[in-house]
């Protein structure tokens, strides 16, 4: 990665972390994927139960494989009844997630189709760990919403092979398609419970 981008990411992360702290959330900065994985694992004691929603970023840094192969109880929707796994996740010790966008003052924005991800972020699991590439930082909530709807949603619709307008045009058309994944919008502007939400910013492009 260009050294100027590396420097910019490190500097901007300080602003985002300060914003997170003002919102009763804990922020960290990792220069790369390997550092982010080690940091996340340091926050999850062995023996913990761990669930997740759809989180490309946690997969990309190798965290999911470490959890699956380590001394943890991983709630795997691919190997269990999906509904039962989702319900177990609400009582998990940790929930792994990313966000579709984050503002430079620490507001998290997420869009969800089945809504298991946004509901677990809002309430349920004892702690939530976000893995967030610096490519997802936006100036404000309006910009974050636009990114979520016009970048993350179309790419995910294409990834899942969904028949939505955005999968064909690459931009949000505010559809009501049966295949839409823009069903629930969650804006996390403050954590009611201190030490519940932890956000690891990564100085690389991760996820969509």
Buried (B, 14 or more C-beta within 10 A) or exposed (E): EEEEBBEEBBEBBEEBBBBBEEBBBBBBBBBEBEBBBBBBBEBBEEEBBBBBBBBBBBBBBBBBEBBEEBEBBBBBBEEEEEEEBBBBBBEBBBBBBBBBBBBBBBBBBBBBBBBBBBBBBBEBBBBBBBBBBBBBBBEEBEBBBBBBBBBBBBBBBBEEEBEBBBBEEEEBBEEEBEBBBBEBBBBBEEBEEEEBBBBBBBBBBBBB
